[in-house]
Amino acid sequence: QVQLVESGGGLVQAGGSLRLSCVASGSAFSIYAMHWYRQAPGKQRELVATITSADIANYTDSVKGRFTISRDNPKKTVYLQMNSLKPEDTAVYYCNAYRDTWPLANYWGHGTQVTVSS
């Protein structure tokens, strides 16, 4: 069982920066692919960034060049550095841990609110 706790959200002006953190409990953190999703009001949850167990990162097009995902396995933490924030980045950001080896596993945090004012 893995529990995920996000932090670092808040209110920021357009053009500003925030760094989100997600701390995991439990074991075997390093074998999980870690993801950041976001959900804006009235919209579906969307995948923002992924970092694999091999440290390979991928991003949705709208955040490429502005967001950076990273992980610190000894600290069981994944980060999302968000720069040049835009009002359309406003959403609740969720951390997700996914293991694609047996036994399959998929865990979610409770989310952290990011609000970008114009």
C-alpha positions as CSV (number, residue, x, y, z in Angstrom):
1,Q,0.0,0.0,0.0
2,V,1.3,3.5,-0.9
3,Q,0.0,6.8,0.4
4,L,0.7,10.0,-1.5
5,V,0.7,13.5,0.0
6,E,1.0,16.5,-2.2
7,S,2.0,20.0,-1.1
8,G,3.2,23.2,-2.6
9,G,0.1,24.5,-4.2
10,G,-1.1,28.1,-3.8
11,L,-2.0,31.3,-5.4
12,V,0.5,32.9,-7.8
13,Q,0.4,35.6,-10.4
14,A,0.8,34.8,-14.1
15,G,4.4,34.4,-14.9
16,G,5.3,33.2,-11.5
17,S,6.5,29.8,-10.3
18,L,5.5,27.1,-7.9
19,R,7.1,23.7,-7.0
20,L,4.8,20.9,-6.1
21,S,6.0,18.0,-4.0
22,C,4.5,14.5,-3.5
23,V,5.8,12.4,-0.7
24,A,5.1,8.6,-0.8
25,S,4.9,6.2,2.1
26,G,5.4,2.5,1.7
27,S,8.2,0.5,0.0
28,A,9.5,0.1,-3.5
29,F,9.0,3.7,-4.5
30,S,11.7,3.5,-7.1
31,I,9.8,1.0,-9.3
32,Y,6.8,3.1,-9.7
33,A,6.2,5.4,-12.6
34,M,5.1,8.7,-11.1
35,H,2.6,11.1,-12.7
36,W,1.2,14.6,-12.1
37,Y,-2.4,15.1,-13.3
38,R,-4.6,18.1,-13.0
39,Q,-8.3,18.8,-13.1
40,A,-9.7,22.2,-13.7
41,P,-13.4,23.0,-12.8
42,G,-15.8,21.5,-15.3
43,K,-13.0,19.6,-17.1
44,Q,-11.7,16.1,-17.2
45,R,-8.6,15.2,-15.3
46,E,-5.6,15.4,-17.6
47,L,-2.1,14.0,-17.5
48,V,0.5,16.7,-17.1
49,A,3.8,15.0,-16.6
50,T,5.3,11.5,-16.2
51,I,8.6,10.3,-14.9
52,T,9.4,6.6,-15.2
53,S,11.4,4.3,-12.9
54,A,14.2,4.8,-15.4
55,D,14.0,8.6,-14.9
56,I,12.5,9.3,-18.3
57,A,10.2,12.3,-18.3
58,N,7.4,13.2,-20.6
59,Y,5.0,16.2,-20.7
60,T,1.8,17.2,-22.2
61,D,2.3,19.8,-25.0
62,S,0.8,22.7,-23.1
63,V,3.4,22.6,-20.4
64,K,6.6,21.6,-22.3
65,G,9.4,24.0,-21.7
66,R,7.7,25.4,-18.6
67,F,7.2,22.4,-16.2
68,T,9.9,20.0,-15.0
69,I,9.2,16.7,-13.3
70,S,11.8,15.0,-11.1
71,R,12.1,12.4,-8.5
72,D,14.3,11.7,-5.5
73,N,14.0,8.0,-4.7
74,P,15.8,8.0,-1.3
75,K,13.3,10.7,-0.2
76,K,10.4,8.9,-1.9
77,T,9.4,12.2,-3.4
78,V,8.4,13.5,-6.8
79,Y,8.4,17.1,-7.7
80,L,6.8,19.3,-10.3
81,Q,8.6,22.6,-10.9
82,M,6.2,25.0,-12.7
83,N,7.5,28.1,-14.2
84,S,5.9,30.8,-16.4
85,L,2.5,29.9,-15.0
86,K,-0.6,30.9,-16.9
87,P,-4.2,31.3,-15.7
88,E,-5.1,28.2,-17.7
89,D,-2.8,26.2,-15.4
90,T,-5.3,26.8,-12.6
91,A,-6.4,23.4,-11.4
92,V,-6.2,20.8,-8.6
93,Y,-3.0,18.9,-9.2
94,Y,-2.9,15.2,-8.3
95,C,0.1,12.9,-7.8
96,N,-0.2,9.3,-9.1
97,A,1.9,6.3,-8.6
98,Y,1.6,3.4,-11.0
99,R,3.3,0.0,-11.1
100,D,3.0,-2.0,-14.3
101,T,4.6,-5.2,-12.9
102,W,2.8,-7.8,-10.9
103,P,1.1,-7.0,-8.7
104,L,-0.3,-4.1,-10.6
105,A,-0.9,-1.0,-8.5
106,N,-2.3,2.5,-8.9
107,Y,-2.4,5.1,-6.1
108,W,-3.6,8.7,-5.9
109,G,-3.0,11.6,-3.6
110,H,-5.8,14.0,-2.5
111,G,-4.6,16.9,-4.6
112,T,-3.3,20.4,-4.1
113,Q,-4.9,23.5,-5.5
114,V,-2.9,25.8,-7.9
115,T,-4.5,29.1,-8.8
116,V,-2.9,31.5,-11.2
117,S,-4.2,35.0,-11.4
118,S,-4.0,37.2,-14.4
